[in-house]
Amino acid sequence: MLDNIQDHKIKTRLRVNLYLQLVTVLTFLLVVNYRYFSIRTLYRDQRLYLIVVFCFMLIYLFPKGYLFKQKISLLLKLFWLIDLLDVLLVSLLYHLGFFPVNFLLPLYLIVIFLSTREIKPGETYYVTLLSLAGLTINIILLWPNNFALTRELGYTPLSFVFLVLFALASILLIGFLAASYSSTDQQLTSRLQKMLIEKEAVLKESYLTQADLEEKYAFSYTLTLIQQFLLEEMDEENLLTNIADIIQGVLGSFTCAIFGINYENQIEILSFSGKDAPALLKVVNEKDSLVAQTIATQTIQDENSASPEELEYWKRQGIYSLVTVPLVTKTETIGVILAANQQKFSFNQEQKEQLMIIANQVSLALENTRLHQETKKMAWHDSLTGLYNRNYMNIFLFSIFQDNNNLQLGCIIFDLDFFKEVNDTYGHLTGDQVLAKTANILKKYSTHDRIACRHGGEEFIMLGLNHQPAELAAIAETIRQEIETTPFFATEDQPFHLTISCGVAGIPEHASTISDLLARADQALYQAKNSGRNLVVVYGQE
């Protein structure tokens, strides 16, 4: 901006210089040629000399005007030549000896001053000295003709001296004013430059402040979206997958992984976001890994805390910046967020703080999600056996019956034989152990479309979607045989055996409604009990 102002001032001065020179030429034409062309002087070739001077002025003026209009950069480079020609022109005027027109001398000195390239005091001294040199040469050349000029023009010697002193004083005054003006202009330029620098600093600070506010607003908005998502999402897998994607976007990281701690106290990957998923489990399960350090200290770690072996591993993956943040609840560390990037020193302190804020929100959401899952499990699962309870069974039956008009559903009802005697003989604690062990056997034969439930007491139900009665009867027989051969223990050295009876029925083979299905399977179970127990009976078969 300052350079533009400087260029504008230089162009303005050159324009004034050009116009003043044009005025000087016209003045010379009107005054000198009109008044003195017919006067005789001591110069024999006066007219020819005047014509030469006038032609020189014109020849000098037109190229200068052309350069100003078309090649101003070249004009600026040749400023010294312009000054020299200006002084030469003034010298030619003065050498004519027509002292009444010496008023042109100060005017042309202004022209000389304005032709300087830049506003610098040193250049005004140069121009002044150059003008003084030209004046001195002309005085020396004209001084021998002093008396001749006095007789010819009627001047007294005192007038001649006065005119010389006047010209000299004019040059010195112009030089002084030019130097003073240049010095003041230089001060103003320096002050303007300082003001511009201060203004640029303020604008830069304002820009940085605005950028910082925009970044904080963007993070605040992102955090609001995260909080809303965390409140709405109750599935842990979906929650962590989306959070990893969000963190990767917020930090601009290459990869982001969320780790958890399983029941065997081993670190496992819960979710991952990025282009390439490196084999992380081996490196993070090392006792001195960044993830392990984060879990142990519950503090943020970065690549500076990594071991040489881990750093080498990450470098092979093209990763040079790391940051790990703990996921901490009120009682324990439940996981770690890891973000990695390919550029060195990618994560600044503000980003680490942002990641810590997100981690706190994720920790709270995970705790709530797991509490929700635990509550749901308690509501839908039997606390003793871990099997689905009657409430879940009713929900399951209602949902599949509503969504499927051509329902194929099989049902097995299991009942432990003589279970009351186990409680009476070995106690209820042993009875609970028997129920839990039986439930574990049933779980082995459960799939996504075949679920096992505890119906109550020693009675269990297995429901098979898209299972025919014969298929379920075969499964029931396998379970019956396994229970029959499984030892149960009241004490370590006191094993005993139990048997189980099974009743099988199906829709549409034996019933058309859920209640009829359960009733038919119960009737088949009753038939198995009456037939000697330890049997599998399909409804309607002898």
N, C-alpha and C positions, 0 to 999 in steps of 0.2 A: 504493500500500500504506500509506504514511504517512497519507494522508487518511482511509483506512478506520479506522486506529487512532485518529486524532483524533476522528472522528465517534462511534466507540464510547465513548470516554471522556466526551464531551459528553453522550451519551445516558445513560450511567451516572450522571453527576452530576445530571442533571435528574430521573432516577428517584429517587435518594436525596433530592433536594430535595422531591419530591412526597410521599414517604413520611414525611419528617420533619415536613412541614407537617401531614400527616394526624395524626401523633402529637401535635403541638402543639394541634391542634383538640380532640382527645380529652382531652388533659390539661387544657385550658381548661374543657372541659365538666365533667369529673369534679372538678377541684380548685376552680376559681374559683366555679362555680355551686353546687356542693355546700356549700362552706365559707362563702362570703360572700353568698349570695343573701338570707339573713335578717339579716345584720348591717347596722346603720344606719351610714351615713357622712355626710360633709358634702354628698354628692351627693343632691339631692332625687329625681331620676329614675334612681336607681342601677340598678334592675332593668331598666328600659327600655333604659338604656345598655348593660348587659351583653347583653341580647337582641340589640340592634343590632350589637354587636361580634361576637357569635357568628354571627349571620346573615351578616355581612360575610365572616367566615372561610369559611363554607360556600359562599356564592355565589362567592367567589374561588377556592375549592378545586376545585369541579366543572368549570368551564370550563378551568382549568389542566390537570386530568386528561384532559379530552377532547382538548385540543390535543396533549398528550403522546402519546396513543394514536393519533390520527387525522391531525393536522396539525403534526407536530413541526418541520417547516421553518418554519412560521409562528411557532411558539413561540420558535425561535431568533432570528427577526428582531425579535421584541417583547421581547427580554431586558431592555431598559432599563425597559419598563413593568412587567415582573414584579418587578424590583428595587425600583422605586418603590412598588408595592403592598405588597411585603414590609415595607419600612421604615414605610409608613403603618400597617400592621397592628401592628407592634411599638410604634409611637407610641401607637396607641389603647389597647393593653394597659397601657403605662406610664402613660398619662394617667389611668387609673382610680385611681391612687394606692394600689393594694394592693401595697405593697412586699414583703410576704412571697412574692409570686409573681414577683418579679423574676428568679428562676432561668430563667423562660421567655425572658428577653431574650437571654442568650448562645446559648440553643438556637435562637432565631429568627435570630440573626445568622449562625449556621452555615447556616441555610436560605437566607439572603440570599446568602451567599458561594457556595453551591452552585448558585444560579440564574444565575450569570454565564455568558455565552454560550461563551466560549473560555478557554483556560488562558493568560492574559496578565497580567503583574503590573499593568499600568495599570488593568485593570478591577477588581482587588481594591482599589486605592487609591480608585477611584470609589465602590465599595460602602461602604468604610469611612467616607469623608467623608460620604456620604449618611446613613449610620447615625448618625454623630456629629451631623449637622445635626438629625436627628429627635430625638435625645436632648436636645440643647441646647434645642430649642423646648419640649419637655415639662418640662424642669427650670425654664425661665423661667415656664411657665404654672403649675407646681405650687409654686414657691418661696413665693409670697405666702400659700399655705395651709399652710405648714410647721407653724406652731404649732397651728393647728386640727387638723391631722392628728395632731400629737403628743398633744394632749389626748384626741382621739377614740380613738386606737388605743393610747395608752400608750407611744409611742416618745419617746426623748430626742432632742434636736437632733443629738447626736453619731451616733446610729443613723441618722438621716435622711441626714446627710452621708456616713456610711460606705456606705449603700446607693447613694447617687448616685455616689460614687467607685468602688464595686464595679462598677456598671453601666458607668461610663466606662472603667475598666480592662478590663472584659470586651470592650468594643468595640475598644479599642486592641490588646488581646492577639489577638483574633480577626483584626483587620486585619493585625497583624504576622505571625501564623502563616499567614494566607492569602497574604500577599506572599511570605513565605519559601517556602511550598509552591509557589506559582506560579513563582517564580524557579527553584527546583530542578526543577520539572516542565518548565520551558522548557529548562533545560540538558539534562535527560534526553531531551527531544524532539529537540533539536538533535543530541545524540549519536546518538540512534536514526536520525535522518535521515541523518547522516554515514555511519553503518554501512550503512544501506540503499543509499546512493549507492555506497559501496565494494563492497557485495555485487552491486549491479547491474552495476558496472564489471567485477567478476570474472566474473559470469555472461556478460556480453557478450563479454569476452575469451575465455572458455571456449567460447562459441557460435561465435565467429569461428574459433577454433583448430580446433574440431570440423568446422566447415564447410570450412575449408582442408584438413584431413586427408581429409575425404570427397571433396573435389574432386581432391586428389592421388591418392587411391585409385582414383577413377573414371578419371582419366587414365592411371594405371599399368595398370589393367585394359584400357583401350582400347589402350594401347601394346602390351600382350601380345597382344591380338587382331590388331593390325596386324602384329606380328612373325610370328605364326603364319600369317596370310594371305600375307605376303610370302614366307615359306618355301615355301608350297604352290603359289602361283600363278607359273607360268612364262611365261604369255602377257602381253606388255608392255601391250597395249591394255586387257585386262581388269584388269590390276593397277592401271594409272593411273586408270582410270574409278572403280574401287572406292575407291582412296585419296582421290581428289577428294571423293567422297561422305562418306568418314569425316572428312576434315579439315573439311568444311562443318558436319558434326554436332558435332564437338569444339569448334570455335570459335563455333558459332552464327552463321556468316557468311551473307550473302545469296548470294554466289557464290564459287566456288573454281575456279581454272584452273591447269593444269600445262603449262608451255611447254618445248619442246626446241629444239635447234639442229640444222638439217639440214646436208647436205653442202655447200650453197652459203652456209653461215654465216648463214642467215636464221632468225629466230625463228618457230616454228610451234606451234600449239595441239596438244598431245597428248591432253588430256582436259579436260572442263568439267563442273561441277556447279552447278546453280542454276536459278532460275525463268526467267530470260531471259539468253540468250547474246549479249552485245553484240559488235559487229564489232571484235574486239580487235587483229587482226593489224596494221592500219595504225598504231595508236597505239603498240603495243609495239615495233614495228620502227624507231621513231624513235630516233636515237642518244642522246637525253637522257631516254628513257622510264625508268620505274622498273625495268622488267624488264631493260633494257639496262644500267642502273647496277648492278643486282644481279649481273649476269653479269660486268661489268668489275671490280667491287670484291670480289665473293664475300662480301658482307655483307648483313645484313637492312636493308631500306629500308621507309619508310612514306610517308604522304601529304605529310609535311613536306618530303620530298626531291623531290617531283614538280614538274614545270614548270607554269607557269600554264596553258599550252595543254592539258596532260594533265589537270590538275585540272578545267578547264572541261569537257573531254570526259566525265570521270567524273560530274560534277554533272548533266550532261544525262541520264546514265543513272540518276540518283537515288542515286549512290554518294558517300559523304563520308569513309569510312575505308578505308585500303588498307594492306596489308603484303605484302612480297615476301621470299621466303627462297630462297637458292641451293641447287641440288642439285649437290653437289661430290663428285667421286671423288678418288682419290689424285693424279691427274694433270691433271684438267680440270673445268670447270663444264659439266655436261651438261643443265642445265635450271633452271627457276625455278618455285616455287609462289607463286601470287598468290591472296590472300583479300581480299574486298571486302565492305563492309557499308554499310547505309543510314544508320546512326546515326553521329554524330561521336564520335571518340575511342573506338571500340569495342574496340580491341585493346590490352590492357595488357601490361606487360613480361613477366608470367608466361605469358600466352598466346603471346607471341612466342618465348619460350624453349621452350614446348611444341611450337610449330610447327617450331622448329629441330631439336628431337629427332626429330620425325617425318620431317623432311626428310633427316636423316642416315640414318635407316633406309631411306627410299625410295631415296636415292642408292645405298646398298649393294645394295638389292634390284634396282634397274635395272641396275647393273653386273653383278650375277650373272645376271640374265635375259638381258642382251645377250651375256654370255659363253656362257651356255647356248645361245642361238640361234646364235651363231657356231660353237660346237662342233658343234651339230646340223647346221649348214650344211656344215661341213667333213666331217662324217660322211656326208652325203647328197648333197653336190654335188662335182662335179669342180673341182679347184682352178684348172685352166687355163682352162676354158671357162665355168664357172659353171652348167653344165647339171647336172641330176640325174645321179648316177652309178649304177652297176649295183646297188649295195646298195639304194638307194631304189627303183629299178625293181622289184626283187624284192619289196620290201615292198608297193609299190603293186599289183603283180599279185596277190600273195597275198591282200591285203585285199579287192579287188574280186571275186576269184574265190570267196572264202569267203562273201561277203554276197549274191551274185547267182547264182541257179541258171539264169536265162534270160539269160545273159551275151551282150551284143553288144559285141565288142571288135575293133578293127582295129589292125594293126601295119605300120609302114614301117621297113625297114632301109636306111640310107643308107651309101654307101661312096665316098669321094673317089677318083676315077680317077687312077692314076699318082702317088699322093702320095709314094711312096718316092723318085721322081725329084726332087720338090721338095726333100726333105731332102738328097739327094745333090748337087743343083745349087746350091741357095741356102743350105743349112745348116738346122740344126734350129731356130734362132731364128725364121727365116722360116716354117718348118713349123708352129711353135707359133702364129704370128700367123694363118696360114691356118686352123688349127683354131678359133681364137677367133672369127675373122670368120664362119666357117661356122656356128658355134654361135649367133652373134647373129642370123643370118638365120633359123635354126630357132626362136629365141625369139619372133620376130615372129609366128609361126604357132601358138604355144602358147596354150592357154586353160586354164580350170579343169578341163575334161574331156579335154584333149589335151596331153600332156606330152612334152617332148623330153629324151633322155638320151644321155650319151656311153657307148657300150658298150665302147669300148677302141680305142686307136690312132686311125685315121681313120674308124672306123665309129660311126654314130649310129643311135638308134632313136627313133621317135615312136609313142606309143600313144594311140589315140583311143577313149574309152569311148562306147558308143552310136553308133559310126561304122561305116558299111558300107564294104567294100573300094573300091567305085567312088568314094565321097566322099573317101577317103584318097588314092586314086590321083590325083584332081584336085589335091589339095593338094600331093602329091609332085611333080607335073608343074610346078606354079607355083614350088616351091622349086628344082627342077632348072634351070628357065629363069633364075631370078634368080642362081643361083650361076654359071651359064654366062656370064652377061653382067657379072658383078662382077669388076672388076680387083683383083688381088692384087699386092703390091709387095714386091720384095726390097730395093730402094732407091727413093728418091723418083722417079727417072727411069727405073726399070726395071720396068714392069708386066708381069704375065703372067696367064693365065686357066687355070681348072680346070673340070673337069666332074665330075658325080656320078651314080652309078647307084643305082636304088631298086628294092626288092622289096616287094610288098604282099601281105598275107594277112589273113584275118579269121576270127573265131569268131562264129557256127557255120558259116559258108560253107565254110571250108577245114580247120578243126580243131575239136576239142572240149576240148583241154587247152592250158595255157599253153606247155608244152614243144613240143607239136605246132605251135602257132601260130608260135613263133619259128623252128622248123625249116622250116615252109612259106614264111615270109617270106624266110628265108635262101636257100632254093632258088630263089625268084623273083629274088632279087638275083644269084645265081650265073648264072641264065639271062640277066639283063640284061648281066652282064659278058661272057658268051660271045657275046652278040648284038651286040657292038660298043661296049658301055659308053654312058654318057650317055643312059640309057633308064629308063623307069618300067615295070616288069613286074608284073602281078597274077598270083598263083599260079594255075596251071591254064589260063592264056590264052597263046596263041601270040604 
